[in-house]
Amino acid sequence: MKGKVALHNLGCKVNAYELEAMQQQLEEAGYEIVPFAPGADVYVINTCTVTNIADRKSRQMLHRARKMNPQAVVIAAGCYAQAQAGNEKIEADPSIDLIIGNNMKQNLVQILEDYRKGCAVNGTVLDLTHECSYENLSISRTEEHTRAYIKVQDGCNQFCSYCIIPYARGRVRSRKTEDVVREVRRLAASGCQEVVLTGIHLSSYGTDRKEDGETLLSLIEQVHRVEQISRIRLGSLEPGIITEEFVKTIAALPRVCPHFHLSLQSGCTATLARMNRRYTAEEYREKCRLLRRYYENPALTTDVITGFPGETEEEFEESLAFVDSIHFYETHIFPYSRREGTRAARMEGQVEESVKKERSRRMILLGERHRREYMEQFPGTVREVLFEELQTIEGNTFWVGHTMEYLKVAAVGRANQSLENRRIPVKITGFAGKEALTGELLE
């Protein structure tokens, strides 16, 4: 073995995928992967920079790694490393030995080995503000076994006024369809039954490859042809991708899950304009209607920011009423976090923290009611559940998995029988806590 490496991820599913890819690179190169604890020779922290709090957590984790072994090589990789490159504060941080930006993680092993040999290491952070190729990262298996998140796209060209990610991730870059399909086949061969197509701005997939005719829709169709995969789930989508052609086509593909995370951010059109979100509340409503026209009862989920700069009480009430009218399955609520380096951070009308928190509280309560109302439609129905693991809920042990809609279902298994990675029809019988349904195995 070349040494012991501990890895830790901060941030989104794309970051998690990239960390798995880096781990598999290291394993193939002869390194031993160990828990993120004292005793490792190398620590790799895949950082996040989506908020100021994410920056702080990234720094804290890097400092923790240094304390766990002062002689170890500590690597800051990912978005915080990319966004802060050139900043004297990170360059002089004694906790950090190597900074590896986005689009350079594919070279992790070579960079690490050059450093350990005492060679000069340069060019580990690229300028992503200009066009560059898609980073060659892939995985052959996944820790979840049943479900694999597959990164198919990187970068964002949208520049929402509150978001730092286009600066940390660069412009849109799409992975070749043939490479995605090849990875899906490998994962299927390892036993994985569900894939989740994800990216930094998934809806932009293919916009940089127009000459090849590749689009998100054509990618979904190609992945659907991999017969060993039972389910295809989509990551976060933008309203603009939801067209009649798109929905009609995927609705005819039985393995595409009726679960759509359609990013909203605000139900007030004036607020959306300040956010630079490029659609109105009514346009968003039409996208939801379109999905519900082609799917009987799809699970629609979303994100909402409360207390965005300039949001008046009237605008918040408008947003709250809009969310109420759509009846999402799940609503993820975020009080606006002022992010240095974005246009929104410089806007007038910054909302007081106490007001943001109160608005979030009200939106969360509404979201909890909607989730319960959506779940209440399922007792008495039969749903296929892909079981994942044993869990204890309110003192009882269940096998837990998810339906195509991503409803969490808990069922009592039979003695000495593992349900892991099995798809089984289940009659939904009731509730297990606030977030899960109970079910009776029908097989």
C-alpha angles and dihedrals in degrees: 000000000000092000145298118289127193119195132195130184130210124186138007137007090264089059090048091052091049092050090052089051091050091048092053091048090054093047091051089050091056103262122138115233113221135176119280094263139104116305104050122128093211131029120198116192115187100207135208131213104178091119138012087254090056089054090052093048090050092053092046092052092049091051090047090054091052091051092050090060119001090192096052126104107251116201124196107201134172137019103348089046091049096046094046098042109129092022109127091221095063095035090056096041105123090207092067125073100169134024115202116182131203116293089030100074088092086069096050097117095049093046092049094048093047089052094049090051090054095249121147110264116205138156096038092137119056130202101250096182089091130057116287137160127272112270114254102236125140142158132218097198139009133227091229092061095197101050130034127194109214121197109219102161141031136193134028134237097187102090098199105198094244098046131094096182099096087060093048097040102032129211126342115289123176130203118234112263091230090057092050092049091048090054092047089054091051092050092047089052089054090057101264112147103183131047127193114205108216142167143153090269104005095181089064092062109137098011088114092047101051092135088064093049092234117153135162088258094053089047092054090049092052093048089049089062091066096098097195091065113087100189139028117196125186126224124224114326133198119232092243093069091060103093131148091256093048096049096040091052099048092042087063091055105084096200095057106101118238090233118111127180102201111184113230110160093181138015091211116090094209091055091046089055092054088049090053090232095151099222138073128238091251092051088053090050090055091054090055090049090051092053091048091049092060098033123054098219112351121184106243116192131176151170125247129189117207126201097023112175110285094014105147124200088256092053091049091051089050090052092047092050091048093052089047091053095052096051100211121199091227131009119194109207125204125180106224111271115204106235117199112232096034129106092238091060088063096046122114119241099052107183121235116254093239091055092048091051093049092050090048090051092055093046091048092052090051091049092051090052092050092048091053092047091052093048092048089067093068109059107105093028128102119237133177109241125199102210120216115170150340115272136177113230119182090340097311127105118231140168104245130203143139137259123226087268089055093248110156111237128190121200136172109244128213120266115285092354121125117214095185113138093359124131109218133170109245131190107224109230109170145302137317106196122315100307108037139063124217122230145184118231112241096191 
